[in-house]
Amino acid sequence: MDETTADDKANAPRATPWKLASIAVLAVVALGTFATLFATYAQRTSVNVDATLKLAQEEYNEGRWKVVNSLTQSLIASPDWTEEQRQMHAFLDAASAVQQAFEEPELDALRVQLSLVIDKLKHAELIGFPEIYARDGTLLLGHAKYRTGDFTGAAIAFEQGIQNRVDAQRRFLQPLADAQLRSPEYAPAAALATIDKYLTLQTIDGIERAEGNLLRARILREQSEWDAALAATRQAATEPSVDAKARLESTKIQLGLAADMIRDRRRISPKATISPEARQIIDDALEELIEIARTADERLGLDAMLIAGQAQRLLGEYDKALGLLGAVRQNHVDPAVSLAGAIEELEILADHGTAQECIGTSTYLARDLGDPTGFDPRLISLEEFRRRLSLVVDNLRQQQRFETAIDVTQELRPIFEPADTLRMEAASYAAWGENVLAENLRPDATADRATLERSKQLHAMAGKAYAKAAELWFTSPQYPDLLWDAIEQYDLAHLYQPCLDLLESYLKYQQRDQLPHGLILQAKALLALKDYAAAMRTCDACIVEFPRDSLSYEARLLAAAAARELGDSSAAQAYLEANLQDGLLAPDSIAWRDSLIALSELLYADAIATHFVLTTPKPNQATPPIEELASQYRENQQVFDTAIRRLEEVNTRYPGLREARRAVYLAAQAHRYAADWPKLRAEMADTLDSSRREQNLIHSNHLAAAAETYRRLRSDLNSVNDDGALSDLEQGMLRNCYLGEADALLGLRRYEDAIAAYSATINRFINEPIALEALVQQSRCFEALDRQADVQRILKQAQQILDRIPPEYDDRFAQTTRYDRAGWSQFLQWLLNS
């Protein structure tokens, strides 16, 4: 840099006034380019970090935020920086950006700018504000949180920053009280204590005191302290400039009192009308609001219209309320009032409007709000706004207006986080799927195929939405819960492969105490996909890892089902016996009941399967003598006896259950089949006379028990059928009970009783295929009584009935009898000819 000597300075010509003015202009211009020049210099040198921060600090203290921002942006943080340098740099960079945002003249732009830079100030707080700016930084952050609607965060920051600073108390005690009132983390009493402290300050002027009293009135209104709240508005009204605001607050208090009176009245009688006293209070408030709207400025007038709409809603004048609230929503003067009016309007429409009105208002709402970062929280916070919108959707869902709930959610998508809207949609689809099934259940608690398919489609859509929400919330604590919701919905939709895919992640991330639920559903999905070995492994893992968890019992039930499918009956029986013999599981528990039912049916199925193997001739093979099969018959007879005992225990313990009725039917069937071996044993040549008599008695006892059990169950099913509540399976049981009772009586050679029983079957199922079976068996009874004329008559009657059976019953021939229509025609003709 050139230096000028003293002689040169002395000999220099004097500056003219014009030249001095030019220099001043250049100095001002230089200030604008100073930061850029300094940044260029700083980038070319490795020094001056402290100098730059010191200069930025001086500029910050002078309130030149843009210069500070340019200076901090010129520095690139380095690991070599000290903690003090990092803290000062982070604070000055963030604080200058926040201060610039506060200078935005438009409220919407201010909130948007704050939302963009507030995280920088939060980060600066995280690493620590510089000691000299600790309190100022905390207050600045509190102010920024307050303006962006984070009232809990604002209250905490204000409390930390204010402490005993009188200057800060005057500026921040009032917003602290407001933040405490709006925060769900603070009680209204805390806000009241804060505003009372503010009103004791000697430094506040008359307008500030009046505004404080208005806030005090609002706090007291929230506490339903109506008289004290009105007293506070009267104190505020002594300041002329806030008189209209005080009158407006007074109407809110009056309406709150009226609402309280209405609630108290309806708590006693839900359908009670509004009392004359409450109606008078509301009418007086409406008159005052009309006057305020006519005489006050435009913003207060909008506030008055909003409150008038709320008053009309309170009166049940919903059309008038919608007219006022719709006008408020469409105003372009005050966004906060517009949002408050919109949510009120949508709440009314959810209860009293059409689907199109709900959807239309939601569309306008999302369009008018635009970017939620610019949300105006002066009347309602964004969190509260979203909560109330969620309640609107919940309300529509509870009204079973599922499609409208989904459409409204989709229209409101811009207002919520994407995962939130997906979760809301999923909940609506899930409830819709449940409702479709519940509304279309037949008296027997079953539904037709179309209903089932529709229900599964809706559950599938719910599962898909939950799964997408889980993806978006992968890093949040809610991730496992959303995964589980998706898994459950896919399970209800019978989409088992997506279930398994999601369960892999669920079991990886869920807490240990929740893992049994996932393992159980994984086993169910594997069973549905017929991967029985994998299902058993999953169940075994649940049993071994969580032996005392209640779901280990369900794991044994599922493992038994898988083992049975794999043909390992002994393993299946062991799983079920383990549940029944567990000392902690009581017989009145569902798991014990289901285990007993499953074991009884397993034993019956094993016994029947072995019985048919022993009694059914094998093609192209000679039937072995009975003597060679005796040991197998004896072993199977023990299985029959155990199965009968367990089936009868089911009915004894759980009478009236559908499963108990099925157990009674299977017991009757088991008695009937168990009668075969004693008869065979009695007919064997080596059987002693005493043993023969014993075996014949056992044979007769089984058949008599079968006949009596069929008869009792038939009577029970007929009484249920009178109410139309039998399922298709139970209808089949009823048919078989009629025929089974008659067949058992025939086996006992009680021919007259059997003929009567077959007649009852024919009369009950006339013109149905099963009547042919009854007629043929009846002809056997007449033949045993040597009544050949009756045999011919019955067989001809069977031919006539075959001709009368309508074509739509053709598929029932194979389902309920031994032949199809043509086969029956040939069989009956052969019987007649023979």
C-alpha positions in Angstrom: 0.0 0.0 0.0 1.4 3.5 -0.9 2.0 5.9 1.9 1.4 9.7 1.7 3.9 11.9 3.3 3.0 14.7 5.6 4.2 17.3 3.1 2.0 15.8 0.4 -1.0 15.9 2.7 -0.3 19.5 3.6 0.1 20.5 -0.1 -3.0 18.6 -1.2 -5.8 20.9 -2.5 -8.9 21.3 -0.2 -11.9 19.1 -1.1 -14.9 20.9 -2.6 -18.4 20.3 -1.2 -19.4 18.4 -4.3 -16.4 16.2 -3.9 -17.3 15.5 -0.2 -20.8 14.5 -1.3 -19.4 12.1 -3.9 -17.1 10.5 -1.3 -20.1 10.0 1.0 -22.1 8.2 -1.8 -19.1 6.0 -2.5 -18.8 5.1 1.2 -22.5 4.0 1.2 -21.9 1.9 -1.9 -18.8 0.4 -0.4 -20.8 -0.8 2.6 -23.0 -2.9 0.2 -20.0 -4.5 -1.5 -17.8 -4.7 1.6 -18.9 -8.2 2.5 -18.2 -9.5 -1.0 -14.7 -7.9 -1.2 -13.9 -9.2 2.3 -15.1 -12.7 1.4 -12.9 -12.7 -1.7 -10.0 -11.7 0.5 -10.7 -14.2 3.1 -10.9 -17.0 0.6 -7.4 -16.1 -0.7 -5.8 -16.2 2.7 -5.7 -18.7 5.6 -5.9 -16.1 8.3 -8.4 -13.7 9.8 -11.1 -16.2 11.1 -11.1 -14.4 14.4 -11.0 -11.1 12.7 -13.9 -12.0 10.5 -16.0 -13.3 13.4 -15.2 -10.2 15.4 -16.2 -8.0 12.5 -19.4 -10.0 12.0 -20.1 -9.7 15.8 -19.8 -5.9 15.6 -22.1 -5.8 12.6 -24.6 -8.1 14.4 -24.6 -5.7 17.4 -25.3 -2.9 15.0 -28.2 -4.8 13.4 -26.8 -5.1 9.9 -28.0 -8.7 9.4 -27.2 -9.0 5.7 -23.6 -7.9 6.2 -23.3 -10.5 9.1 -24.7 -13.2 6.8 -22.2 -12.4 4.0 -19.3 -12.5 6.5 -20.3 -15.8 8.0 -21.0 -17.3 4.6 -17.4 -16.3 3.6 -16.0 -18.7 6.2 -15.7 -22.4 5.7 -15.7 -24.4 8.9 -12.6 -26.3 9.6 -11.7 -29.1 12.1 -9.0 -26.8 13.3 -11.5 -24.3 14.6 -11.9 -23.9 18.4 -15.2 -24.7 20.0 -15.6 -20.9 20.6 -15.1 -20.2 16.9 -17.6 -22.9 15.9 -20.2 -21.6 18.4 -19.8 -18.0 17.4 -19.9 -18.8 13.7 -23.0 -21.0 14.0 -24.8 -18.4 16.1 -24.1 -15.4 14.0 -24.9 -17.2 10.8 -28.2 -18.5 12.1 -29.2 -15.5 14.1 -28.6 -13.1 11.3 -30.8 -15.2 9.0 -33.6 -15.3 11.6 -33.4 -11.6 12.2 -33.6 -11.0 8.4 -36.8 -13.2 8.3 -38.3 -11.0 11.1 -37.9 -8.0 8.8 -40.2 -9.4 6.2 -43.2 -7.0 6.0 -45.7 -9.7 4.9 -46.7 -12.2 7.6 -47.0 -15.1 5.2 -43.5 -14.5 3.8 -42.1 -14.0 7.3 -43.4 -17.4 8.5 -42.1 -19.1 5.4 -38.6 -17.5 5.8 -38.6 -18.4 9.4 -39.4 -22.0 8.7 -36.5 -22.1 6.3 -33.9 -20.8 8.7 -35.1 -21.8 12.2 -33.4 -25.1 12.0 -30.0 -23.4 11.7 -30.7 -21.6 15.0 -31.8 -24.9 16.6 -28.5 -26.4 15.5 -26.6 -23.4 16.9 -28.4 -24.0 20.2 -27.5 -27.7 20.1 -23.7 -27.0 19.8 -24.0 -24.2 22.3 -24.7 -20.4 22.0 -21.6 -18.2 22.7 -21.6 -17.2 26.3 -22.2 -13.5 25.6 -25.2 -14.3 23.4 -26.6 -17.2 25.4 -29.7 -15.4 26.7 -30.3 -13.4 23.5 -30.0 -16.5 21.4 -32.5 -18.4 23.6 -35.0 -15.5 23.4 -34.5 -15.2 19.7 -35.1 -18.9 19.3 -38.2 -18.7 21.5 -39.6 -15.8 19.4 -39.0 -17.8 16.2 -40.7 -20.9 17.6 -43.6 -18.8 18.8 -44.1 -17.2 15.3 -43.9 -20.6 13.6 -46.4 -22.3 16.0 -44.1 -24.4 18.2 -45.7 -23.1 21.4 -44.2 -25.7 23.8 -40.7 -25.0 22.5 -41.3 -21.2 22.6 -42.5 -21.4 26.2 -39.5 -23.3 27.3 -37.1 -20.9 25.5 -38.9 -17.8 26.9 -38.7 -19.2 30.4 -35.0 -19.8 30.1 -34.2 -16.5 28.5 -36.4 -14.1 30.6 -35.5 -15.1 34.1 -34.9 -11.8 36.0 -34.3 -9.5 33.0 -36.8 -6.6 33.3 -36.3 -5.5 29.7 -37.0 -9.1 28.5 -40.0 -9.5 30.8 -41.7 -6.5 29.2 -41.2 -7.9 25.7 -41.6 -11.6 26.3 -43.9 -12.3 29.3 -47.0 -11.7 27.2 -46.0 -14.1 24.4 -44.8 -16.6 27.1 -48.3 -16.6 28.6 -49.9 -17.1 25.2 -47.5 -19.9 24.4 -48.2 -21.6 27.7 -51.9 -21.4 27.1 -51.6 -22.9 23.6 -49.1 -25.6 24.6 -50.5 -29.0 25.6 -47.6 -29.4 28.0 -48.6 -26.5 30.2 -51.7 -26.0 32.4 -53.7 -22.8 32.0 -52.8 -21.9 35.6 -49.1 -21.5 34.4 -50.3 -19.0 31.7 -52.4 -17.1 34.3 -49.5 -16.8 36.7 -47.3 -15.5 33.8 -49.8 -12.8 32.6 -50.4 -11.7 36.2 -46.7 -11.2 36.6 -46.7 -9.2 33.4 -49.5 -7.0 34.6 -47.5 -6.1 37.7 -44.7 -4.6 35.7 -44.4 -0.8 36.2 -42.8 -0.3 32.8 -45.7 -1.3 30.5 -47.9 1.4 29.1 -51.7 1.6 28.9 -52.1 -0.2 25.6 -49.8 -3.0 26.7 -51.7 -3.4 30.0 -55.0 -3.5 28.1 -53.6 -6.2 25.7 -52.4 -8.1 28.8 -55.9 -8.0 30.3 -57.4 -9.3 27.1 -55.0 -12.3 27.2 -55.8 -12.8 30.9 -59.5 -12.9 29.9 -58.8 -15.5 27.3 -56.9 -17.7 29.8 -59.7 -17.4 32.3 -62.2 -18.3 29.5 -60.2 -21.5 28.9 -60.6 -22.3 32.6 -64.4 -21.5 32.4 -63.9 -18.7 34.9 -66.6 -16.7 33.2 -67.1 -13.8 35.8 -63.4 -13.2 36.2 -62.9 -13.3 32.5 -65.6 -10.7 31.9 -64.0 -8.5 34.6 -60.7 -8.7 32.8 -62.3 -7.5 29.5 -63.9 -4.6 31.3 -60.4 -3.6 32.6 -59.1 -3.8 29.0 -62.0 -1.8 27.6 -60.8 1.3 29.6 -58.2 1.7 26.9 -60.1 3.1 23.9 -57.8 1.6 21.3 -58.7 -1.9 22.3 -62.4 -1.4 23.1 -63.6 -3.4 20.0 -61.2 -6.2 20.9 -62.6 -6.3 24.4 -66.2 -6.4 23.2 -65.2 -9.2 20.9 -63.6 -11.2 23.7 -66.7 -10.6 25.8 -68.9 -12.3 23.2 -66.6 -15.3 23.2 -66.9 -15.5 27.0 -70.7 -15.3 26.8 -70.8 -18.0 24.1 -68.5 -20.2 26.3 -70.9 -19.8 29.2 -73.8 -20.7 27.0 -72.0 -23.8 25.6 -71.3 -24.8 29.2 -75.0 -24.5 30.0 -76.0 -26.6 27.0 -73.5 -29.3 27.8 -74.7 -29.5 31.4 -78.3 -29.8 30.2 -77.5 -32.5 27.7 -75.4 -34.4 30.2 -78.6 -35.1 32.0 -80.7 -35.6 28.9 -78.8 -36.0 25.6 -81.8 -34.8 23.4 -82.6 -31.8 25.6 -83.2 -28.5 23.7 -81.3 -25.3 24.5 -82.6 -23.6 27.6 -84.2 -20.1 27.2 -81.4 -18.6 29.3 -78.7 -20.0 27.1 -80.5 -19.0 23.9 -80.9 -15.4 25.3 -77.1 -15.3 26.0 -76.3 -16.4 22.4 -78.9 -14.0 20.9 -77.3 -11.1 22.8 -73.9 -12.1 21.7 -75.0 -12.3 18.1 -76.4 -8.7 18.3 -73.1 -7.5 19.7 -71.2 -9.3 16.9 -73.3 -7.8 14.2 -72.5 -4.3 15.6 -68.8 -5.1 15.8 -68.7 -6.4 12.2 -70.5 -3.2 11.1 -68.3 -0.6 13.0 -64.9 -2.2 13.5 -62.0 -2.5 11.1 -62.0 -5.2 8.5 -59.9 -7.7 10.5 -62.0 -7.4 13.6 -65.1 -7.6 11.4 -63.9 -11.0 10.1 -63.2 -12.1 13.7 -66.8 -11.1 14.5 -68.2 -13.1 11.6 -66.2 -16.2 12.6 -67.5 -16.0 16.2 -71.1 -15.4 14.8 -70.7 -18.6 12.8 -69.7 -20.5 15.9 -72.7 -19.0 17.7 -75.1 -20.2 15.0 -73.5 -23.6 15.2 -74.1 -23.6 18.9 -77.8 -22.8 18.2 -78.0 -25.7 15.7 -78.6 -23.2 12.8 -76.2 -25.0 10.5 -77.2 -23.3 7.2 -76.6 -19.9 8.8 -73.4 -21.0 10.3 -72.1 -22.4 7.0 -73.0 -19.2 5.3 -70.9 -17.1 7.7 -68.1 -19.5 8.0 -67.9 -20.0 4.2 -67.6 -16.2 3.8 -64.9 -16.1 6.5 -63.0 -18.9 4.8 -63.0 -17.1 1.5 -61.6 -13.8 2.8 -58.1 -12.7 1.6 -57.4 -10.3 4.4 -56.5 -12.5 7.4 -55.3 -16.1 6.8 -55.6 -17.1 10.4 -59.3 -16.3 10.5 -59.8 -18.0 7.2 -58.2 -21.2 8.5 -60.3 -21.1 11.7 -63.5 -20.6 9.7 -62.5 -23.4 7.3 -62.1 -26.0 10.0 -65.4 -25.0 11.6 -67.1 -25.3 8.3 -65.7 -28.7 7.5 -66.7 -30.0 11.0 -70.3 -29.0 10.4 -70.3 -30.5 6.9 -68.9 -33.8 8.2 -72.0 -34.0 10.5 -74.7 -32.4 8.3 -73.4 -32.0 4.8 -73.2 -34.1 1.6 -70.1 -36.0 0.5 -69.6 -33.5 -2.3 -69.7 -30.5 0.1 -67.1 -32.2 2.4 -64.8 -32.9 -0.5 -65.3 -29.5 -2.1 -64.5 -27.6 1.1 -61.5 -29.8 1.7 -60.2 -28.9 -1.8 -60.6 -25.2 -1.1 -59.0 -25.6 2.2 -55.9 -27.3 0.9 -55.6 -24.8 -2.0 -56.0 -21.7 0.2 -53.6 -23.0 2.8 -50.9 -23.8 0.3 -47.6 -24.6 1.8 -48.0 -25.5 5.5 -44.7 -23.8 6.2 -46.6 -20.5 5.9 -49.3 -21.6 8.3 -50.6 -18.7 10.4 -50.9 -20.0 14.0 -52.4 -16.9 15.6 -55.8 -18.5 16.1 -55.1 -22.2 15.8 -51.7 -24.0 15.7 -50.8 -26.2 12.8 -50.7 -29.2 15.2 -54.3 -28.4 16.5 -55.5 -27.8 12.9 -54.2 -31.2 11.8 -55.7 -32.8 14.8 -59.1 -31.4 14.1 -58.9 -32.4 10.5 -58.1 -35.9 11.6 -61.1 -35.9 13.8 -63.3 -34.9 10.8 -62.0 -37.9 8.9 -62.5 -40.1 12.0 -66.1 -38.7 12.3 -66.8 -39.6 8.7 -65.4 -43.1 9.3 -67.6 -43.6 12.4 -70.6 -42.6 10.4 -69.6 -45.4 7.9 -69.0 -42.8 5.2 -65.8 -44.5 4.2 -65.5 -43.3 0.6 -66.0 -39.7 1.7 -63.5 -40.1 4.5 -60.9 -41.4 1.9 -61.7 -38.6 -0.6 -61.4 -35.9 2.0 -58.1 -37.3 3.2 -56.8 -37.3 -0.3 -57.9 -33.7 -0.8 -56.2 -32.7 2.5 -53.0 -34.4 1.5 -50.9 -31.2 1.1 -51.7 -30.2 4.7 -50.3 -33.3 6.4 -47.1 -35.2 6.3 -47.4 -37.9 3.5 -47.2 -40.8 6.0 -50.0 -39.3 8.0 -52.4 -39.2 5.1 -51.5 -42.7 4.1 -52.2 -43.8 7.7 -55.6 -42.1 7.7 -56.5 -43.6 4.3 -55.4 -47.0 5.5 -57.6 -46.7 8.7 -60.6 -45.9 6.5 -60.0 -48.8 4.1 -59.6 -51.1 7.0 -62.8 -50.0 8.7 -64.6 -50.2 5.4 -63.5 -53.7 4.8 -64.7 -54.7 8.3 -68.0 -53.0 7.7 -68.7 -54.6 4.3 -68.3 -58.0 6.0 -70.3 -57.2 9.1 -73.2 -55.7 7.2 -73.5 -58.7 4.8 -73.2 -61.6 7.3 -76.0 -64.1 7.0 -77.7 -65.4 10.1 -75.2 -68.3 10.2 -72.4 -65.7 10.5 -71.1 -66.4 7.0 -71.0 -64.2 3.9 -71.3 -64.8 0.2 -68.3 -64.9 -2.1 -68.8 -61.4 -3.6 -68.9 -59.9 -0.1 -65.7 -61.7 1.0 -63.9 -60.6 -2.1 -64.9 -57.0 -1.7 -63.8 -57.1 2.0 -60.5 -58.6 1.1 -59.9 -55.9 -1.6 -60.4 -53.2 0.9 -58.2 -54.8 3.5 -55.5 -55.2 0.7 -55.7 -51.4 0.0 -55.4 -50.7 3.7 -52.3 -52.9 3.9 -50.7 -51.2 0.9 -51.3 -47.8 2.4 -49.9 -48.8 5.8 -46.9 -50.4 4.1 -46.1 -47.1 2.2 -46.5 -45.1 5.5 -44.1 -47.5 7.2 -41.5 -46.9 4.4 -41.8 -43.1 4.9 -41.4 -43.5 8.7 -38.5 -46.1 8.5 -36.4 -44.1 10.9 -39.2 -43.3 13.4 -40.3 -45.2 16.5 -43.7 -45.8 14.7 -42.1 -47.9 12.0 -42.7 -51.3 13.6 -46.3 -50.5 14.6 -47.1 -49.4 11.0 -45.5 -52.5 9.7 -47.7 -54.6 12.0 -50.8 -52.7 10.8 -49.9 -53.5 7.2 -49.2 -57.1 8.1 -52.6 -57.5 9.8 -54.5 -56.0 6.9 -52.6 -58.2 4.3 -53.5 -61.2 6.5 -57.2 -60.2 6.4 -56.9 -59.8 2.6 -55.4 -63.3 2.5 -52.3 -61.8 0.8 -49.8 -64.0 2.6 -46.7 -63.4 0.6 -46.7 -59.6 1.3 -47.3 -60.6 5.0 -44.2 -62.7 5.0 -42.1 -60.0 3.3 -43.1 -57.4 5.9 -42.8 -59.8 8.8 -39.1 -60.2 7.9 -38.5 -56.5 8.7 -40.9 -56.5 11.6 -39.2 -59.3 13.4 -35.9 -57.6 12.8 -36.8 -54.2 14.3 -39.6 -54.9 16.8 -38.9 -55.0 20.5 -38.5 -58.5 21.9 -41.7 -58.6 23.9 -43.7 -58.0 20.7 -41.9 -60.7 18.6 -44.4 -63.6 19.5 -47.2 -61.8 17.7 -45.0 -61.6 14.6 -44.0 -65.2 14.8 -47.6 -66.4 15.2 -48.7 -64.4 12.1 -45.7 -65.6 10.2 -46.7 -69.2 11.0 -50.2 -68.6 9.9 -49.0 -67.1 6.6 -46.7 -70.1 6.0 -49.6 -72.5 6.7 -51.8 -70.6 4.2 -49.0 -70.9 1.6 -48.7 -74.6 2.5 -45.1 -74.4 3.6 -45.8 -76.6 6.6 -42.3 -77.5 7.5 -41.3 -73.8 7.8 -44.5 -73.1 9.7 -43.5 -75.8 12.3 -40.0 -74.3 12.6 -41.5 -70.9 13.2 -43.9 -72.2 15.9 -41.1 -74.2 17.5 -39.0 -71.0 17.7 -41.9 -69.2 19.4 -42.4 -72.0 21.9 -38.7 -72.3 22.8 -37.8 -68.6 22.9 -41.0 -67.5 24.6 -42.1 -70.5 26.7 -44.1 -68.4 29.2 -45.7 -66.0 26.7 -49.4 -66.8 26.3 -48.9 -66.9 22.5 -46.8 -70.1 22.9 -50.1 -71.9 23.3 -51.3 -70.6 20.0 -48.0 -71.6 18.5 -48.6 -75.2 19.6 -52.0 -75.1 18.0 -50.5 -73.9 14.7 -47.7 -76.4 15.0 -50.2 -79.2 15.5 -52.0 -78.1 12.3 -48.7 -78.1 10.4 -47.7 -81.5 11.7 -51.1 -82.9 10.7 -50.7 -81.6 7.2 -47.3 -83.2 7.1 -48.9 -86.5 8.1 -47.2 -86.6 11.5 -50.3 -87.3 13.7 -48.2 -88.2 16.8 -46.4 -84.9 16.7 -49.6 -83.0 16.3 -51.1 -84.9 19.2 -48.1 -84.1 21.4 -48.4 -80.4 20.7 -52.1 -80.4 21.7 -51.5 -82.6 24.8 -48.8 -80.2 25.9 -51.4 -77.4 26.0 -54.0 -79.4 27.8 -51.5 -80.6 30.4 -49.9 -77.2 31.0 -50.7 -76.3 34.6 -51.0 -72.6 33.9 -53.7 -72.9 31.2 -57.2 -73.1 32.5 -60.0 -75.1 30.7 -62.1 -71.9 30.3 -59.3 -70.3 28.3 -59.7 -70.1 24.5 -56.3 -71.9 23.9 -57.3 -74.8 26.1 -60.7 -75.0 24.5 -59.3 -74.9 21.0 -56.6 -77.5 21.9 -59.3 -79.9 23.2 -61.4 -79.4 20.0 -58.4 -79.9 17.8 -57.3 -83.0 19.6 -60.7 -84.6 19.6 -61.1 -84.0 15.8 -57.5 -85.2 15.2 -58.3 -88.5 17.0 -61.5 -88.9 15.2 -59.9 -88.3 11.8 -57.1 -90.8 12.6 -59.6 -93.4 13.7 -61.9 -92.9 10.6 -58.9 -92.9 8.2 -57.6 -96.2 9.7 -61.2 -97.7 9.7 -61.6 -97.0 5.9 -58.1 -98.5 5.2 -59.2 -101.6 7.0 -62.7 -101.9 5.5 -62.2 -100.7 2.0 -61.2 -103.4 -0.6 -58.1 -102.6 -2.5 -58.3 -103.0 -6.3 -56.9 -106.2 -7.7 -56.0 -107.4 -4.2 -57.6 -110.1 -2.1 -59.1 -108.9 1.1 -57.1 -110.4 4.1 -58.9 -112.5 6.6 -60.3 -110.6 9.6 -58.0 -112.6 11.9 -54.9 -111.0 10.2 -56.3 -107.5 10.8 -57.5 -108.1 14.3 -54.6 -106.3 16.1 -55.1 -103.3 13.9 -58.8 -103.2 14.5 -58.2 -103.5 18.3 -55.7 -100.6 18.3 -58.0 -98.5 16.2 -60.9 -99.3 18.5 -58.9 -97.7 21.3 -58.5 -94.5 19.2 -62.2 -94.5 18.6 -62.9 -94.8 22.3 -60.5 -91.9 23.1 -61.9 -89.8 20.3 -65.5 -90.3 21.6 -64.4 -89.4 25.1 -62.7 -86.2 24.0 -65.6 -85.2 21.7 -68.1 -85.7 24.4 -65.9 -83.7 26.8 -66.0 -80.8 24.3 -69.8 -80.8 24.4 -69.9 -81.1 28.2 -67.5 -78.2 28.8 -68.7 -75.9 26.0 -72.4 -76.5 25.3 -74.0 -74.2 22.8 -70.9 -73.5 20.8 -70.8 -74.3 17.1 -67.7 -76.3 17.7 -69.5 -78.3 20.4 -72.3 -79.1 17.9 -69.8 -80.4 15.5 -68.1 -82.4 18.3 -71.5 -84.0 19.1 -72.0 -84.9 15.4 -68.5 -86.4 15.1 -69.1 -88.4 18.4 -72.3 -89.9 16.8 -70.3 -90.8 13.7 -67.6 -92.3 15.8 -70.1 -94.4 17.7 -71.6 -95.7 14.5 -68.2 -96.7 13.0 -66.9 -98.1 16.3 -69.8 -100.6 16.2 -68.2 -102.4 13.3 -65.3 -104.2 15.1 -67.4 -105.6 18.0 -69.8 -107.1 15.4 -66.9 -108.6 13.4 -65.3 -109.9 16.6 -68.5 -111.6 17.6 -68.8 -113.3 14.2 -65.2 -114.8 14.4 -65.1 -118.5 14.7 -62.7 -118.5 17.7 -64.8 -116.2 19.8 -66.2 -117.7 22.9 -70.0 -117.5 23.6 -69.5 -115.2 26.6 -67.2 -112.9 24.6 -69.6 -113.0 21.7 -72.4 -111.8 23.9 -70.2 -109.1 25.3 -69.1 -107.9 21.8 -72.7 -107.9 20.6 -73.7 -105.8 23.6 -70.8 -103.4 22.8 -72.0 -103.3 19.2 -75.6 -102.5 20.2 -74.5 -99.9 22.7 -72.5 -98.0 20.1 -75.4 -98.0 17.7 -77.8 -97.0 20.4 -75.5 -94.2 21.4 -75.2 -93.1 17.8 -78.9 -93.1 17.3 -79.6 -91.1 20.5 -76.8 -88.6 19.8 -78.0 -88.1 16.2 -81.6 -87.5 17.5 -80.5 -85.0 20.2 -78.3 -83.1 17.7 -81.1 -83.2 15.1 -83.5 -81.6 17.5 -80.9 -78.9 18.5 -80.1 -78.1 14.9 -83.8 -77.8 13.9 -84.4 -75.3 16.7 -81.5 -73.2 15.5 -82.6 -73.6 11.9 -85.9 -72.1 12.8 -84.0 -68.8 13.3 -82.2 -69.2 10.0 -78.8 -69.3 11.7 -77.4 -72.6 10.4 -74.2 -72.5 8.3 -73.9 -74.7 5.1 -71.8 -77.1 7.1 -74.5 -77.4 9.8 -77.1 -77.9 7.2 -75.1 -80.9 6.0 -74.8 -82.1 9.6 -78.6 -81.8 9.9 -79.2 -84.0 6.8 -76.8 -86.6 8.0 -78.3 -86.6 11.5 -81.7 -87.6 10.0 -80.2 -90.4 7.9 -77.6 -91.4 10.5 -80.2 -92.0 13.2 -82.3 -94.1 10.8 -79.2 -96.1 9.7 -78.2 -96.8 13.4 -81.8 -98.1 14.1 -81.5 -100.3 11.0 -78.2 -101.6 12.3 -80.0 -102.4 15.6 -82.7 -104.3 13.6 -85.3 -102.0 15.0 -87.0 -102.0 11.6 -90.2 -100.3 12.5 -88.4 -97.5 14.3 -86.0 -97.2 11.3 -88.9 -97.0 8.8 -90.3 -94.1 10.9 -86.9 -92.4 11.0 -86.5 -92.8 7.2 -90.0 -91.4 6.7 -89.0 -88.3 8.7 -86.0 -87.9 6.5 -88.0 -88.2 3.3 -90.6 -85.7 4.5 -88.0 -83.3 5.7 -86.0 -83.4 2.4 -88.6 -84.3 -0.1 -87.6 -83.5 -3.7 -83.9 -83.4 -2.6 -81.3 -86.1 -3.6 -80.9 -87.3 0.0 -84.5 -88.5 0.0 -83.5 -91.2 -2.5 -81.0 -92.6 0.0 -83.7 -92.7 2.7 -86.1 -94.5 0.4 -83.6 -97.1 -0.6 -82.7 -97.8 3.0 -86.4 -97.9 3.9 -86.9 -100.5 1.2 -84.3 -102.7 3.0 -86.3 -102.4 6.2 -89.4 -103.7 4.5 -87.4 -106.4 2.8 -86.1 -107.5 6.3 -89.8 -107.6 7.4 -90.6 -109.6 4.3 -93.1 -106.9 3.0 -92.3 -107.2 -0.7 -95.2 -105.1 -1.8 -93.9 -102.2 0.3 -90.5 -102.7 -1.2 -91.9 -102.2 -4.7 -94.0 -99.3 -3.6 -91.1 -97.5 -2.0 -88.7 -98.0 -5.0 -91.4 -96.7 -7.4 -91.9 -93.7 -5.1 -88.1 -93.1 -5.3 -88.3 -93.1 -9.1 -91.1 -90.5 -9.0 -89.1 -88.3 -6.6 -86.0 -88.6 -8.8 -88.1 -87.2 -11.7 -89.4 -84.3 -9.5 -86.0 -83.2 -8.3 -85.3 -79.9 -10.2 -82.3 -79.6 -12.5 -80.7 -76.9 -10.3 -80.2 -79.6 -7.7 -78.0 -81.7 -10.0 -74.8 -80.7 -8.3 -76.2 -81.8 -4.9 -76.3 -85.5 -6.0 -72.6 -85.9 -5.8 -72.3 -83.8 -2.7 -75.0 -85.6 -0.6 -75.5 -89.1 -2.2 -73.6 -92.0 -3.8 -74.6 -91.4 -7.4 -75.4 -88.6 -9.9 -78.9 -88.3 -11.5 -78.2 -90.9 -14.2 -76.6 -93.3 -11.8 -79.6 -93.1 -9.5 -81.9 -93.8 -12.4 -80.0 -97.0 -13.3 -79.6 -98.1 -9.7 -83.4 -97.8 -9.0 -84.3 -99.6 -12.1 -81.9 -102.5 -11.2 -83.4 -102.7 -7.7 -86.9 -102.9 -9.2 -86.0 -105.6 -11.7 -84.2 -107.7 -9.1 
